[in-house]
């Protein structure tokens, strides 16, 4: 059954000579869209030079009003018909303006030279590096202050975490540290034995291995292993706490982040590294002896006598252990500092964890090179 629809209830179209006028009488809302869609553009707008849409009676409207007017406006532009909207309230005009899209002119990026980009990036990186150095000095000062006050603030330290970190940094790292130093001892013993045998001074192998392992290789290799194993763990743990707002929560409850977070990790590292280096010294020397036994045919008693009669002294052993304490301080403070720098999400945690490992290893090797000339 076909129903006749009186469109004059919704709108009225008049054509006077070459001018057209569309008067809207009903609310321009989606529920009335079926009636407005019956407006035939090609038939009604044929042979006219201008079109006026009067919306003075429109008090209720939604996004359909914008769509309908936009379609008519586009049709008029494509057919060179002058378009105008009359009688619109300020609210209606603001609504249409809000929904209308404006062309965004792309600003042409000015091409700059290589030197400009180079020095610009250099300046930004320098500025960033100075800011990080300043933050690190402040953190270093806070940690040193908390460490000096440790005898007077024993009750403020979270001692429950100390055995956990002592186990993670020290006990759990024994295997990998001993294995690496043992293999390095074999390498040094093998290379040294071959070279010394050429000159007939194989008896100096024990002194070479003993001094190289105790003074340089053992503390250096143990420091690098702990930096990659425990320093990264410190940065990742603290970074995750920072991302999840746990550190802010601890601060709001009155806990000092140095005593609660940094000091237990720092003490565990300072105690663990000298012990690991002391044990690694023995294993590294044994590795050197095995290489000497294979290449030079040395017996254990001969190697032992050569080692005791060599220039290896307590100063060499204690010097290596002393360096390990400094390395432990660097590893712990860099790991904690990078963890506190984390901001954002998981990507930032990974970034600063990697940065802590790289910076710790660099500082360990750099300081070891300085001690090689001083001691």
C-alpha positions as CSV (number, residue, x, y, z in Angstrom):
1,X,0.0,0.0,0.0
2,X,1.5,3.3,-1.1
3,X,1.4,6.2,1.3
4,X,1.4,9.8,0.1
5,X,3.8,12.0,2.1
6,X,3.2,15.7,2.4
7,X,6.8,17.0,2.1
8,X,5.5,20.6,2.7
9,X,5.4,19.6,6.4
10,X,9.2,19.2,6.3
11,X,10.4,21.6,3.7
12,X,9.2,23.7,0.8
13,X,11.1,24.4,-2.4
14,X,10.4,27.4,-4.6
15,X,11.8,28.4,-7.9
16,X,11.7,32.0,-9.1
17,X,13.2,32.5,-12.5
18,X,16.8,31.3,-12.1
19,X,16.8,31.5,-8.3
20,X,15.9,28.6,-6.0
21,X,14.8,28.8,-2.3
22,X,14.5,25.9,0.1
23,X,12.7,26.6,3.3
24,X,13.1,24.1,6.1
25,X,10.1,23.8,8.4
26,X,10.8,20.7,10.5
27,X,13.7,19.6,12.8
28,X,16.7,18.6,10.9
29,X,17.4,15.3,12.7
30,X,18.1,11.8,11.6
31,X,14.6,10.6,12.3
32,X,13.4,12.9,9.5
33,X,16.2,12.0,7.1
34,X,13.9,9.8,5.0
35,X,11.9,12.8,4.0
36,X,14.8,15.1,3.3
37,X,16.4,12.4,1.2
38,X,13.5,12.6,-1.2
39,X,14.7,16.0,-2.3
40,X,15.8,15.6,-5.9
41,X,18.9,17.6,-6.6
42,X,19.0,17.1,-10.4
43,X,15.3,18.0,-10.9
44,X,14.9,20.9,-8.5
45,X,18.3,22.5,-9.0
46,X,18.2,22.4,-12.8
47,X,18.8,25.6,-14.6
48,X,19.2,27.8,-11.5
49,X,22.1,30.2,-10.8
50,X,21.7,30.5,-7.0
51,X,20.2,28.6,-4.1
52,X,19.1,29.9,-0.7
53,X,18.4,27.6,2.2
54,X,16.3,29.2,4.9
55,X,16.6,27.5,8.3
56,X,15.1,30.2,10.5
57,X,12.4,27.7,11.7
58,X,15.0,25.0,12.6
59,X,15.4,24.8,16.4
60,X,16.3,21.2,16.7
61,X,19.1,19.6,14.7
62,X,21.8,17.0,14.9
63,X,24.7,15.8,12.6
64,X,22.1,15.0,9.9
65,X,21.7,18.7,9.4
66,X,25.4,19.1,8.6
67,X,25.4,16.1,6.2
68,X,22.3,17.3,4.3
69,X,23.5,20.9,4.0
70,X,27.0,19.7,3.1
71,X,25.6,17.5,0.2
72,X,23.7,20.4,-1.2
73,X,26.6,22.8,-0.9
74,X,28.9,20.3,-2.7
75,X,26.4,19.9,-5.5
76,X,26.1,23.6,-5.9
77,X,29.9,24.0,-6.1
78,X,30.2,21.3,-8.7
79,X,27.5,22.9,-10.8
80,X,28.5,26.5,-10.4
81,X,25.4,27.4,-8.4
82,X,25.8,30.2,-5.8
83,X,24.9,28.8,-2.4
84,X,23.8,30.7,0.7
85,X,22.4,29.8,4.1
86,X,20.0,32.2,5.7
87,X,18.2,32.5,9.1
88,X,20.6,30.2,11.0
89,X,20.8,30.8,14.7
90,X,24.2,31.4,16.3
91,X,24.0,27.9,17.9
92,X,23.4,26.4,14.5
93,X,26.2,28.3,12.8
94,X,28.7,27.2,15.6
95,X,27.5,23.6,15.3
96,X,28.1,23.6,11.5
97,X,31.5,25.3,12.0
98,X,32.6,22.7,14.5
99,X,31.8,19.8,12.2
100,X,33.2,21.4,9.1
101,X,36.7,20.3,8.1
102,X,39.3,22.8,7.1
103,X,42.2,22.2,4.8
104,X,45.5,22.1,6.6
105,X,48.3,23.7,4.8
106,X,51.5,21.7,5.1
107,X,54.4,23.8,6.1
108,X,57.3,23.0,3.9
109,X,60.2,21.9,5.9
110,X,63.3,23.9,5.3
111,X,66.2,21.9,4.2
112,X,69.3,22.4,6.4
113,X,72.8,21.3,5.9
114,X,74.7,18.3,7.4
115,X,76.8,20.5,9.7
116,X,73.8,22.2,11.1
117,X,72.1,18.9,12.0
118,X,75.4,17.5,13.4
119,X,76.0,20.4,15.7
120,X,72.3,20.6,16.7
121,X,72.3,17.0,17.7
122,X,75.7,17.4,19.4
123,X,74.4,20.3,21.4
124,X,71.2,18.5,22.4
125,X,73.1,15.4,23.5
126,X,75.6,17.5,25.4
127,X,72.8,19.4,27.2
128,X,71.2,16.0,28.0
129,X,74.5,14.6,29.2
130,X,75.1,17.5,31.5
131,X,71.6,17.2,33.0
132,X,72.1,13.5,33.6
133,X,75.6,14.1,35.2
134,X,74.0,16.7,37.5
135,X,71.3,14.2,38.5
136,X,73.9,11.5,39.0
137,X,76.0,13.7,41.3
138,X,73.0,14.5,43.4
139,X,72.1,10.8,43.6
140,X,75.7,10.0,44.4
141,X,75.7,12.5,47.2
142,X,72.4,11.3,48.7
143,X,73.7,7.7,48.6
144,X,77.0,8.6,50.2
145,X,75.2,10.6,52.9
146,X,72.9,7.7,53.6
147,X,75.9,5.3,53.7
148,X,77.8,7.5,56.2
149,X,74.7,7.8,58.4
150,X,74.2,4.0,58.3
151,X,75.6,3.3,61.9
152,X,73.1,5.8,63.3
153,X,70.1,4.7,61.1
154,X,70.3,0.9,61.4
155,X,66.6,0.6,62.3
156,X,65.6,2.5,59.2
157,X,67.2,0.1,56.8
158,X,65.1,-2.7,55.3
159,X,67.3,-5.5,56.5
160,X,64.7,-8.1,55.4
161,X,65.9,-7.5,51.8
162,X,69.6,-7.7,52.6
163,X,69.9,-11.5,52.7
164,X,67.9,-11.8,49.5
165,X,70.2,-9.5,47.6
166,X,73.3,-11.1,49.1
167,X,72.0,-14.4,47.8
168,X,71.3,-13.0,44.4
169,X,74.5,-11.0,43.9
170,X,76.9,-13.3,45.7
171,X,75.8,-16.9,46.0
172,X,73.9,-17.2,42.8
173,X,76.8,-15.6,40.8
174,X,79.5,-17.9,42.1
175,X,79.2,-20.5,39.3
176,X,79.4,-18.1,36.4
177,X,82.1,-16.0,37.9
178,X,84.3,-19.0,38.7
179,X,83.8,-20.5,35.3
180,X,84.7,-17.3,33.4
181,X,87.8,-16.5,35.5
182,X,88.9,-20.2,35.2
183,X,88.7,-20.0,31.4
184,X,90.5,-16.6,31.4
185,X,93.2,-18.2,33.6
186,X,93.6,-21.0,31.1
187,X,93.9,-18.5,28.2
188,X,96.5,-16.4,30.0
189,X,98.4,-19.5,31.1
190,X,98.3,-21.0,27.6
191,X,99.4,-17.8,25.8
192,X,102.0,-17.0,28.4
193,X,103.4,-20.6,28.5
194,X,103.9,-20.6,24.7
195,X,105.7,-17.2,24.7
196,X,107.9,-17.9,27.7
197,X,108.9,-21.3,26.4
198,X,110.4,-19.7,23.3
199,X,112.9,-17.8,25.5
200,X,113.4,-20.7,27.9
201,X,111.9,-18.9,30.9
202,X,108.9,-21.0,31.6
203,X,109.6,-20.7,35.3
204,X,108.0,-17.2,35.2
205,X,104.6,-18.6,34.2
206,X,103.4,-18.8,37.8
207,X,104.3,-15.1,38.4
208,X,102.6,-14.0,35.2
209,X,99.4,-15.9,35.9
210,X,99.3,-14.9,39.6
211,X,99.8,-11.2,39.1
212,X,97.6,-11.0,36.0
213,X,94.7,-12.9,37.7
214,X,94.8,-11.3,41.1
215,X,95.5,-7.7,40.1
216,X,93.6,-7.3,36.9
217,X,91.6,-10.1,35.4
218,X,89.7,-11.6,38.4
219,X,88.3,-8.2,39.7
220,X,87.7,-7.0,36.1
221,X,85.8,-10.1,34.9
222,X,83.8,-10.5,38.1
223,X,82.9,-6.8,37.9
224,X,81.7,-7.2,34.3
225,X,79.7,-10.3,35.1
226,X,78.0,-8.7,38.2
227,X,77.3,-5.5,36.2
228,X,75.4,-7.5,33.5
229,X,73.7,-9.9,36.0
230,X,72.9,-7.9,39.1
231,X,73.3,-4.2,38.0
232,X,70.7,-4.7,35.3
233,X,68.4,-6.5,37.7
234,X,68.6,-3.5,40.1
235,X,67.7,-1.1,37.3
236,X,64.9,-3.3,36.0
237,X,63.4,-3.8,39.5
238,X,63.5,-0.2,40.6
239,X,62.3,0.9,37.1
240,X,59.3,-1.4,37.4
241,X,58.6,0.0,40.8
242,X,58.8,3.6,39.4
243,X,56.4,2.8,36.5
244,X,53.9,1.2,38.9
245,X,54.1,4.2,41.3
246,X,55.4,2.0,44.1
247,X,58.2,4.4,44.9
248,X,55.8,7.4,45.1
249,X,53.7,5.3,47.4
250,X,56.7,4.5,49.7
251,X,57.7,8.2,49.7
252,X,54.1,9.3,50.6
253,X,54.2,6.9,53.6
254,X,57.4,8.5,54.8
255,X,59.9,5.8,53.8
256,X,63.3,7.1,52.6
257,X,64.1,5.6,49.2
258,X,67.8,5.5,50.0
259,X,67.5,3.5,53.2
260,X,64.6,1.4,51.9
261,X,65.8,0.6,48.3
262,X,69.4,1.6,47.6
263,X,71.3,0.7,50.8
264,X,70.3,-3.0,51.0
265,X,71.4,-3.5,47.4
266,X,74.6,-1.5,47.8
267,X,75.7,-3.4,51.0
268,X,75.0,-6.8,49.4
269,X,77.1,-5.8,46.3
270,X,80.0,-4.4,48.4
271,X,80.2,-7.6,50.5
272,X,79.7,-10.0,47.6
273,X,82.3,-8.8,45.1
274,X,85.4,-9.1,47.4
275,X,84.4,-12.6,48.3
276,X,83.8,-13.6,44.7
277,X,87.1,-12.1,43.6
278,X,89.0,-13.9,46.4
279,X,87.5,-17.3,45.4
280,X,88.0,-16.5,41.7
281,X,91.7,-15.7,42.3
282,X,92.3,-19.3,43.3
283,X,90.3,-20.8,40.4
284,X,92.0,-18.5,37.9
285,X,95.4,-19.5,39.1
286,X,94.4,-23.2,38.9
287,X,93.3,-22.6,35.3
288,X,96.7,-21.0,34.5
289,X,98.4,-24.0,36.1
290,X,96.5,-26.5,33.9
291,X,97.6,-24.6,30.8
292,X,101.2,-24.6,32.1
293,X,101.0,-28.3,32.8
294,X,99.8,-29.1,29.3
295,X,102.3,-26.8,27.5
296,X,105.3,-26.9,29.7
297,X,104.7,-30.1,31.6
298,X,104.8,-28.4,35.0
299,X,103.8,-30.3,38.1
300,X,101.6,-28.7,40.8
301,X,104.5,-28.6,43.3
302,X,106.7,-26.8,40.8
303,X,104.0,-24.4,39.9
304,X,103.4,-23.8,43.6
305,X,107.0,-23.1,44.4
306,X,107.3,-20.8,41.5
307,X,104.2,-18.9,42.6
308,X,105.4,-18.5,46.2
309,X,108.9,-17.5,45.1
310,X,107.6,-15.0,42.5
311,X,107.1,-11.3,42.7
312,X,103.4,-11.9,43.6
313,X,102.7,-10.2,46.9
314,X,99.9,-9.5,49.3
315,X,99.7,-6.0,47.8
316,X,98.7,-7.5,44.4
317,X,96.0,-9.6,46.0
318,X,94.7,-6.9,48.3
319,X,94.8,-4.4,45.5
320,X,92.6,-6.5,43.3
321,X,90.2,-7.0,46.2
322,X,90.2,-3.3,46.9
323,X,89.3,-2.6,43.3
324,X,86.4,-5.1,43.5
325,X,84.9,-3.0,46.3
326,X,85.0,0.1,44.1
327,X,83.6,-1.9,41.2
328,X,80.8,-3.1,43.5
329,X,80.0,0.5,44.5
330,X,79.8,1.6,40.9
331,X,77.6,-1.3,39.8
332,X,75.1,-0.8,42.6
333,X,74.9,3.0,42.4
334,X,74.6,3.0,38.6
335,X,72.0,0.3,38.6
336,X,69.9,2.1,41.2
337,X,70.4,5.5,39.6
338,X,69.2,4.3,36.2
339,X,66.2,2.6,37.8
340,X,65.1,5.8,39.3
341,X,65.4,7.6,35.9
342,X,62.8,5.3,34.4
343,X,59.6,7.1,33.3
344,X,56.8,5.9,31.1
345,X,56.4,2.2,30.4
346,X,58.1,-1.0,29.6
347,X,60.2,0.6,26.8
348,X,61.7,3.0,29.3
349,X,62.6,0.2,31.6
350,X,64.4,-1.7,28.9
351,X,66.2,1.5,27.8
352,X,67.6,2.4,31.2
353,X,68.4,-1.2,32.1
354,X,70.6,-1.5,29.0
355,X,72.1,1.9,29.8
356,X,73.0,0.8,33.3
357,X,74.9,-2.2,32.0
358,X,76.8,-0.3,29.4
359,X,77.7,2.6,31.7
360,X,78.8,0.2,34.5
361,X,81.0,-1.9,32.3
362,X,82.6,1.3,30.8
363,X,83.3,2.8,34.2
364,X,84.7,-0.5,35.5
365,X,87.2,-0.8,32.6
366,X,88.0,2.9,32.7
367,X,88.8,2.9,36.4
368,X,90.7,-0.4,36.1
369,X,92.9,1.3,33.4
370,X,93.6,4.2,35.8
371,X,94.5,1.9,38.6
372,X,96.8,0.0,36.3
373,X,99.0,3.1,36.1
374,X,98.6,4.2,39.7
375,X,99.1,0.9,41.6
